[in-house]
């Protein structure tokens, strides 16, 4: 048994032990607005429900360990005292992860992550349409737990309205745990899915993904690619160069039959399989092959 005094290790190391041990943790996908109405969307796993009458939820946006700055969510809540807590299902986990990218203040993560905004009935922040459950909340109190990097800020919020998708309910009108298919955070890049166990989603800490909004329309509106697929593609910081795409196509002659306009579905399914295997770079090459072919054709006509 290893015994540790919290004062004897770095905040980062202590943070890792806490998150690795206290798991799995539910995810609060918080949508907020600032005083000017700019929308923000971000996930937090320091979260749970603490009371039914009144219905109280608490989550904690911690101060960043590396530079002791605060999250946009906290700043917005201190201005407006409102938040929507959206519940995360497996079908949206990749997009949720993309939204955790530290985009500049004022950038709407709904747009970057490809989520649909739905107007709330009582509070100003919008709801995430794709979330199986959405809780509109008024913030009762914010308790700062410290002023150093890693210190939490308890957001004590009261549910004033909740919204549930009918698809997650059983015959008695209760939430079916298999149908809601929620995910939870563990240590590092790991998540937990009740139906299938652990899986890994690299956290975009040091990268700035292009976002789902930057994907070509053919890809963004695909009838094959899921929200999770688009989230993985949008989390890419650099697209493959034209030469890389051409070289990949030359090395994979089986792609020749997928480059025509009427083979879009087949090409997207090939890319989806690569994404399932975690091969995002090659998935992009498959998806961009048709665009590069068109560019080459245009150049040949000059």
Secondary structure, 3 states (H helix, E strand, C coil): CCCCCHHHCCHHHHHHHHHHHCCCECCEEEEEECCCCCEEEEEECCEEEEEECCEEEEEECCCCCCCCCCCHHHHHHHHHCEEEEEECEHHHHHHHHHHCCCCCCCCCHHHHHCCCEECCCCCCCCEECCCCEEEEEEEEEEEECCCCCCCCEEEEEEEEEEEECHHHECCCCCECHHHHCEEEECCCCEEEECCCEEEECCCCCCCCCCCHHHCCHHHHCCCCCCHHHHHHHHCCCCCCCHHHHHHHHHHCHHHHHHCCHHHHHHHHHHHHHHHHCCCHHHHHHHHHHHHHHHHHHHHHCC
